[in-house]
Amino acid sequence: MRVECQECQKRPATVYFKRVINGEKKEVRVCEVCAQEKGYMQSQDQGSSLHDLLTGLFNFDSYPFGAHVADTKQTKELQCPNCKLTFSTFKEMGKFGCATCYETFSESLSPILRRVHAGNTTHAGKIPKRTGGNIQKKRKLEEYRNQMKKLIEQEAFEEAAVLRDKIKALETDEAVKRGESEG
């Protein structure tokens, strides 16, 4: 079955992608001509390299966190203890030398990750529909426990009790599904 371009309705759709606007996913199916006209993709003569992309991401002067990075730059430059890669070399190359680099440069990477991932520094990823229920429950339990700790620290005991009950309900539901029983 041939899928037509959503823009011109004349040519076959060859470019497929999902746009997320205000948290709402929308699937877009357009032909290559319309994709270039609408700015969904660049033509090959306009292509930018990975180096250009990384240079833009690491352009700290134009970013609000630039002052923080500039302060660390004035002190001794960070260097990975394992592979001896410096942060400035990483910025030029665009890749790390080893796994230890992630830990070594983590403080300098946080602003970059926030910039690239719209404020998120924790990878969420996609959750499989079939087996993802457990993962979602574990994340929800962890979220509830963290919120409950904060509420207890703030001495908001009634709100913390509500979360405690939600945690118990989730844990009980999980135990029932596994076939366990209490007492």
C-alpha positions as YAML, in Angstrom:
chain: A
units: angstrom
residues:
- id: 1
  name: MET
  ca: [0.00, 0.00, 0.00]
- id: 2
  name: ARG
  ca: [1.41, 3.36, -1.05]
- id: 3
  name: VAL
  ca: [1.38, 6.13, 1.55]
- id: 4
  name: GLU
  ca: [1.01, 9.62, 0.11]
- id: 5
  name: CYS
  ca: [2.78, 12.73, 1.33]
- id: 6
  name: GLN
  ca: [0.77, 14.53, 4.02]
- id: 7
  name: GLU
  ca: [1.78, 17.92, 2.60]
- id: 8
  name: CYS
  ca: [1.33, 17.72, -1.19]
- id: 9
  name: GLN
  ca: [-0.77, 14.52, -1.50]
- id: 10
  name: LYS
  ca: [0.94, 13.94, -4.88]
- id: 11
  name: ARG
  ca: [4.19, 12.07, -4.29]
- id: 12
  name: PRO
  ca: [4.78, 8.96, -2.19]
- id: 13
  name: ALA
  ca: [5.89, 9.57, 1.39]
- id: 14
  name: THR
  ca: [9.50, 8.51, 1.83]
- id: 15
  name: VAL
  ca: [10.38, 10.44, 4.99]
- id: 16
  name: TYR
  ca: [8.81, 9.22, 8.23]
- id: 17
  name: PHE
  ca: [9.39, 10.69, 11.69]
- id: 18
  name: LYS
  ca: [7.64, 11.62, 14.91]
- id: 19
  name: ARG
  ca: [7.42, 15.17, 16.19]
- id: 20
  name: VAL
  ca: [6.81, 15.90, 19.84]
- id: 21
  name: ILE
  ca: [5.17, 19.26, 20.43]
- id: 22
  name: ASN
  ca: [4.06, 20.15, 23.96]
- id: 23
  name: GLY
  ca: [4.37, 16.50, 24.94]
- id: 24
  name: GLU
  ca: [2.08, 15.30, 22.15]
- id: 25
  name: LYS
  ca: [3.50, 12.87, 19.57]
- id: 26
  name: LYS
  ca: [2.53, 13.34, 15.95]
- id: 27
  name: GLU
  ca: [3.65, 11.03, 13.14]
- id: 28
  name: VAL
  ca: [4.74, 12.88, 9.99]
- id: 29
  name: ARG
  ca: [4.91, 11.20, 6.56]
- id: 30
  name: VAL
  ca: [6.13, 13.38, 3.72]
- id: 31
  name: CYS
  ca: [7.95, 13.12, 0.41]
- id: 32
  name: GLU
  ca: [11.58, 14.18, 0.19]
- id: 33
  name: VAL
  ca: [10.75, 17.39, -1.71]
- id: 34
  name: CYS
  ca: [8.23, 18.57, 0.91]
- id: 35
  name: ALA
  ca: [10.56, 17.53, 3.73]
- id: 36
  name: GLN
  ca: [13.26, 19.84, 2.37]
- id: 37
  name: GLU
  ca: [10.82, 22.67, 1.60]
- id: 38
  name: LYS
  ca: [9.30, 22.53, 5.09]
- id: 39
  name: GLY
  ca: [12.73, 22.33, 6.70]
- id: 40
  name: TYR
  ca: [12.22, 18.84, 8.13]
- id: 41
  name: MET
  ca: [15.57, 17.81, 6.67]
- id: 42
  name: GLN
  ca: [18.57, 19.48, 5.08]
- id: 43
  name: SER
  ca: [19.56, 18.95, 1.50]
- id: 44
  name: GLN
  ca: [22.84, 17.12, 1.08]
- id: 45
  name: ASP
  ca: [24.73, 20.23, -0.02]
- id: 46
  name: GLN
  ca: [23.74, 21.98, 3.24]
- id: 47
  name: GLY
  ca: [24.71, 19.06, 5.47]
- id: 48
  name: SER
  ca: [26.53, 19.80, 8.68]
- id: 49
  name: SER
  ca: [29.11, 17.51, 10.15]
- id: 50
  name: LEU
  ca: [29.15, 15.88, 13.56]
- id: 51
  name: HIS
  ca: [32.02, 18.20, 14.41]
- id: 52
  name: ASP
  ca: [29.84, 21.26, 13.66]
- id: 53
  name: LEU
  ca: [27.09, 19.86, 15.86]
- id: 54
  name: LEU
  ca: [29.44, 19.22, 18.77]
- id: 55
  name: THR
  ca: [31.08, 22.62, 18.37]
- id: 56
  name: GLY
  ca: [27.66, 24.21, 18.72]
- id: 57
  name: LEU
  ca: [26.85, 22.14, 21.78]
- id: 58
  name: PHE
  ca: [30.11, 22.99, 23.48]
- id: 59
  name: ASN
  ca: [29.91, 26.70, 22.71]
- id: 60
  name: PHE
  ca: [29.65, 27.60, 26.38]
- id: 61
  name: ASP
  ca: [29.95, 31.35, 25.89]
- id: 62
  name: SER
  ca: [26.42, 31.50, 24.51]
- id: 63
  name: TYR
  ca: [24.97, 29.21, 27.14]
- id: 64
  name: PRO
  ca: [23.77, 30.20, 30.63]
- id: 65
  name: PHE
  ca: [26.03, 27.64, 32.27]
- id: 66
  name: GLY
  ca: [29.07, 29.16, 30.54]
- id: 67
  name: ALA
  ca: [30.20, 30.98, 33.65]
- id: 68
  name: HIS
  ca: [30.37, 27.71, 35.60]
- id: 69
  name: VAL
  ca: [32.48, 26.06, 32.92]
- id: 70
  name: ALA
  ca: [34.69, 29.13, 32.56]
- id: 71
  name: ASP
  ca: [35.45, 28.96, 36.31]
- id: 72
  name: THR
  ca: [36.54, 25.34, 36.06]
- id: 73
  name: LYS
  ca: [38.64, 26.17, 33.00]
- id: 74
  name: GLN
  ca: [40.65, 28.77, 34.95]
- id: 75
  name: THR
  ca: [41.60, 26.17, 37.51]
- id: 76
  name: LYS
  ca: [43.53, 23.04, 36.50]
- id: 77
  name: GLU
  ca: [42.08, 21.44, 33.36]
- id: 78
  name: LEU
  ca: [40.34, 18.13, 33.97]
- id: 79
  name: GLN
  ca: [42.10, 15.02, 32.74]
- id: 80
  name: CYS
  ca: [40.88, 11.44, 32.84]
- id: 81
  name: PRO
  ca: [43.08, 9.44, 35.23]
- id: 82
  name: ASN
  ca: [42.67, 6.31, 33.12]
- id: 83
  name: CYS
  ca: [43.29, 7.37, 29.50]
- id: 84
  name: LYS
  ca: [44.72, 10.89, 30.16]
- id: 85
  name: LEU
  ca: [42.20, 12.57, 27.82]
- id: 86
  name: THR
  ca: [41.65, 16.25, 28.65]
- id: 87
  name: PHE
  ca: [38.26, 17.96, 28.48]
- id: 88
  name: SER
  ca: [39.47, 20.32, 25.75]
- id: 89
  name: THR
  ca: [40.60, 17.33, 23.67]
- id: 90
  name: PHE
  ca: [37.18, 15.74, 24.20]
- id: 91
  name: LYS
  ca: [35.53, 18.94, 22.95]
- id: 92
  name: GLU
  ca: [37.68, 18.85, 19.80]
- id: 93
  name: MET
  ca: [37.23, 15.12, 19.09]
- id: 94
  name: GLY
  ca: [33.64, 14.74, 20.24]
- id: 95
  name: LYS
  ca: [34.18, 11.37, 21.91]
- id: 96
  name: PHE
  ca: [35.64, 9.96, 25.09]
- id: 97
  name: GLY
  ca: [38.71, 7.80, 25.38]
- id: 98
  name: CYS
  ca: [37.29, 5.36, 27.95]
- id: 99
  name: ALA
  ca: [34.40, 4.71, 30.34]
- id: 100
  name: THR
  ca: [36.14, 6.57, 33.18]
- id: 101
  name: CYS
  ca: [35.89, 9.80, 31.17]
- id: 102
  name: TYR
  ca: [32.13, 9.91, 31.86]
- id: 103
  name: GLU
  ca: [32.77, 10.03, 35.61]
- id: 104
  name: THR
  ca: [35.74, 12.38, 35.34]
- id: 105
  name: PHE
  ca: [33.92, 14.98, 33.24]
- id: 106
  name: SER
  ca: [30.44, 14.45, 34.72]
- id: 107
  name: GLU
  ca: [30.26, 17.89, 36.33]
- id: 108
  name: SER
  ca: [31.14, 19.61, 33.05]
- id: 109
  name: LEU
  ca: [28.80, 17.34, 31.07]
- id: 110
  name: SER
  ca: [25.65, 18.06, 33.10]
- id: 111
  name: PRO
  ca: [25.01, 21.48, 31.48]
- id: 112
  name: ILE
  ca: [25.58, 19.98, 28.03]
- id: 113
  name: LEU
  ca: [23.20, 17.08, 28.68]
- id: 114
  name: ARG
  ca: [20.57, 19.45, 30.07]
- id: 115
  name: ARG
  ca: [20.89, 21.53, 26.93]
- id: 116
  name: VAL
  ca: [20.67, 18.58, 24.54]
- id: 117
  name: HIS
  ca: [17.94, 16.67, 26.39]
- id: 118
  name: ALA
  ca: [15.64, 19.54, 27.39]
- id: 119
  name: GLY
  ca: [16.65, 19.58, 31.04]
- id: 120
  name: ASN
  ca: [16.93, 15.82, 31.63]
- id: 121
  name: THR
  ca: [20.20, 14.26, 32.68]
- id: 122
  name: THR
  ca: [18.82, 10.78, 33.43]
- id: 123
  name: HIS
  ca: [18.26, 8.44, 30.51]
- id: 124
  name: ALA
  ca: [14.71, 7.11, 30.47]
- id: 125
  name: GLY
  ca: [14.62, 5.19, 27.21]
- id: 126
  name: LYS
  ca: [11.67, 3.29, 25.84]
- id: 127
  name: ILE
  ca: [9.97, 0.59, 27.86]
- id: 128
  name: PRO
  ca: [8.79, -2.59, 26.13]
- id: 129
  name: LYS
  ca: [5.00, -2.91, 26.23]
- id: 130
  name: ARG
  ca: [5.00, -6.61, 27.03]
- id: 131
  name: THR
  ca: [7.49, -6.67, 29.91]
- id: 132
  name: GLY
  ca: [7.65, -2.99, 30.75]
- id: 133
  name: GLY
  ca: [5.05, -3.05, 33.53]
- id: 134
  name: ASN
  ca: [7.59, -4.12, 36.14]
- id: 135
  name: ILE
  ca: [10.05, -1.44, 35.10]
- id: 136
  name: GLN
  ca: [7.37, 1.24, 35.30]
- id: 137
  name: LYS
  ca: [6.27, 0.02, 38.74]
- id: 138
  name: LYS
  ca: [9.85, 0.03, 40.02]
- id: 139
  name: ARG
  ca: [10.36, 3.58, 38.75]
- id: 140
  name: LYS
  ca: [7.06, 4.67, 40.32]
- id: 141
  name: LEU
  ca: [8.00, 3.05, 43.64]
- id: 142
  name: GLU
  ca: [11.38, 4.77, 43.60]
- id: 143
  name: GLU
  ca: [9.74, 8.10, 42.78]
- id: 144
  name: TYR
  ca: [7.19, 7.68, 45.60]
- id: 145
  name: ARG
  ca: [9.93, 6.73, 48.10]
- id: 146
  name: ASN
  ca: [12.02, 9.78, 47.18]
- id: 147
  name: GLN
  ca: [9.00, 12.06, 47.47]
- id: 148
  name: MET
  ca: [8.10, 10.48, 50.82]
- id: 149
  name: LYS
  ca: [11.61, 11.09, 52.19]
- id: 150
  name: LYS
  ca: [11.40, 14.75, 51.19]
- id: 151
  name: LEU
  ca: [7.97, 15.09, 52.78]
- id: 152
  name: ILE
  ca: [9.20, 13.51, 56.02]
- id: 153
  name: GLU
  ca: [12.17, 15.91, 56.07]
- id: 154
  name: GLN
  ca: [9.69, 18.77, 55.64]
- id: 155
  name: GLU
  ca: [7.56, 17.24, 58.42]
- id: 156
  name: ALA
  ca: [4.58, 16.90, 56.07]
- id: 157
  name: PHE
  ca: [3.58, 13.62, 57.68]
- id: 158
  name: GLU
  ca: [0.01, 13.43, 56.37]
- id: 159
  name: GLU
  ca: [1.16, 13.72, 52.75]
- id: 160
  name: ALA
  ca: [3.95, 11.22, 53.45]
- id: 161
  name: ALA
  ca: [1.37, 8.77, 54.83]
- id: 162
  name: VAL
  ca: [-0.61, 9.02, 51.59]
- id: 163
  name: LEU
  ca: [2.52, 8.11, 49.63]
- id: 164
  name: ARG
  ca: [3.29, 5.29, 52.08]
- id: 165
  name: ASP
  ca: [-0.15, 3.84, 51.35]
- id: 166
  name: LYS
  ca: [0.43, 4.13, 47.59]
- id: 167
  name: ILE
  ca: [3.77, 2.33, 47.98]
- id: 168
  name: LYS
  ca: [2.12, -0.46, 49.99]
- id: 169
  name: ALA
  ca: [-0.63, -0.81, 47.39]
- id: 170
  name: LEU
  ca: [1.90, -1.12, 44.55]
- id: 171
  name: GLU
  ca: [4.00, -3.62, 46.51]
- id: 172
  name: THR
  ca: [0.93, -5.67, 47.47]
- id: 173
  name: ASP
  ca: [-0.27, -5.71, 43.87]
- id: 174
  name: GLU
  ca: [3.16, -6.93, 42.77]
- id: 175
  name: ALA
  ca: [3.22, -9.67, 45.44]
- id: 176
  name: VAL
  ca: [-0.25, -10.88, 44.41]
- id: 177
  name: LYS
  ca: [0.82, -11.13, 40.77]
- id: 178
  name: ARG
  ca: [3.84, -13.23, 41.78]
- id: 179
  name: GLY
  ca: [1.55, -15.54, 43.77]
- id: 180
  name: GLU
  ca: [2.89, -14.60, 47.19]
- id: 181
  name: SER
  ca: [0.63, -14.16, 50.16]
- id: 182
  name: GLU
  ca: [1.08, -12.33, 53.43]
- id: 183
  name: GLY
  ca: [1.07, -14.01, 56.82]
...
